[in-house]
Amino acid sequence: MLDSLNPVSSCKKYGVSLWQCPQFLFLVMGIVIIIAIIVTYFLTTLRVGDPSIVSLLVLGVGAFLLIMNFIITNSFERMAEASKLKSEFIHIVSHQLRAPLTNIKFSLDFLNSAKMTQTKEQQQEYYDILKENSDRMNDLIDNLLTVAKIESGSFPLSKSEVFIENIAQKLIQKFKPFATASNIKLMIFSADHSLKVLADPLWIEQVMENLLDNAIKYTKGGGEVSVKVYQKKKKVFYEVHDNGVGVPKKDQKFVFQKFFRSNNSFKKQTGGTGLGLHIAKRIVEKTGGEVGFFSKENRGSTFWFSLPIK
C-alpha cells in the first residue's frame, strides 16, 4: 500500500525517469493545484466582494485543475505501462527465441559435420530436436499474432454449437500419455454429456487445452489433475483443478496480464511466454463468458471459465 504512494518506487516499477513517473507528476500537480486555489482565493476576494461568487470561482478553478491533473496523470500512466510492456515483450521474446535458436544451430552444425559417424537413429534425434524447436518458435509467433488481432479488433469468431464435455474427453486422451510419463493422475468428472454452448470450436478448444496443459506442467510427479464439466444455473462450467505449485498471493492479480509469469513458473523451469492465459481470458470474454481462478501457493490451483448454455 505504501509503495503505491511512493513516487521513487513507482518510477522503478515502470523503469522511467522521475519527471515521467505518474505518481510523481500527480504529487507535483497536487501542489500546483493547492497553490492555484490559494492564489485564486486571494485574487477574487480583492476584486469580488460577494463571498458566494468567490467560493464558486475557487471551486470551479479547483475542479478544472483536478480534472486536468487526472487526465495528464492517467495519460502518463498509460505511456509508462506501454513502455514497461514493450521492455517485457523484448525481454521475453528474446529469451524464448534464444533457446530454440541455439538448439537449432547446434543440431544443424552436427548434421552438417563432415566427421559425422552417428547412426541413423542418432541423426533422427537431431531432426526431432529441429522440429521441436521450430514448432516452439512457431507457437510463439502464433500467440503474438493472436494477441495483436484481439487488440486490433480483427479477431473473428466463427460460432457454432459446441459440446464442452466432448472436447474435454478428447483433451484427456491427448494429455494422458504426458501425464502418465510425469506420474500425474488425470481424471475427468462430468454429470451431463448434453451440455452445449455457442462458441468457436477451435478457439474454445485452445482455451481448454491451455488450462489443462498449465495444470499438468505445474503439478509435481505423484500429483493429481482433475477436469470438471458441469451446469450451474444457466451456464456451463469447465474447471481444471491441480495440487501443484499454486500461484503466490502477491502475483494473483497479474495472472491474466500479457507476458506475466509467476516466480513459481521459473522454479518449475517450465517454458512459456506469459500469453496463454491472457489469450484464453480474451477469447472467453469475446464469446460472452467469464474466466477466474482460485489458488494457494504450494497447495494447487483451480482455473475455470463459464459460458451461457445454448
Secondary structure, 3 states (H helix, E strand, C coil): CHHHHCHHHHHHHHCCCHHHCHHHHHHHHHHHHHHHHHHHHHHHHHHCCCHHHHHHHHHHHHHHHHHHHHHHHHHHHHHHHHHHHHHHHHHHHHHHHHHHHHHHHHHHHHHCCCCCCCCHHHHHHHHHHHHHHHHHHHHHHHHHHHHHHHHHCCCCCCCEEEEHHHHHHHHHHHHHHHHHHCCCEEEEEECCCCCEEEECHHHHHHHHHHHHHHHHHCCCCCCEEEEEEEEECCEEEEEEEECCCCCCHHHHHHCCCCCCCCHHHHHCCCCCCCCHHHHHHHHHHHCCCEEEEEEECCCEEEEEEEEEEC
